[in-house]
Amino acid sequence: MDEGKVESMATELDARCPICLDSQVNPSYVLPCLHRFCFACIQRWAESKPECPLCKRRLHGMCVLLLVRMN
């Protein structure tokens, strides 16, 4: 398989939200682990289970960093 194609596929997978498995909308990072999710997905998740869905580290309150683009 072409190395460029493999890299492109890996980048596309990295851009997907691990919760909804779709392209990330309003990408946000949780603290303290800095895993990235859609803002709405991680907000809903944290309300029912205050831990990171990937590493299971406890989230203290709603500690989410929302990325904002400045044009």
Rosetta blueprint (number, residue, H / E / L):
1 M L
2 D L
3 E H
4 G H
5 K H
6 V H
7 E H
8 S H
9 M H
10 A H
11 T H
12 E H
13 L H
14 D H
15 A L
16 R E
17 C L
18 P L
19 I L
20 C L
21 L L
22 D L
23 S E
24 Q L
25 V L
26 N L
27 P E
28 S E
29 Y E
30 V E
31 L L
32 P L
33 C L
34 L L
35 H L
36 R E
37 F E
38 C E
39 F H
40 A H
41 C H
42 I H
43 Q H
44 R H
45 W H
46 A H
47 E H
48 S H
49 K L
50 P L
51 E E
52 C L
53 P L
54 L L
55 C L
56 K L
57 R L
58 R E
59 L L
60 H L
61 G L
62 M L
63 C L
64 V E
65 L E
66 L E
67 L L
68 V L
69 R L
70 M L
71 N L
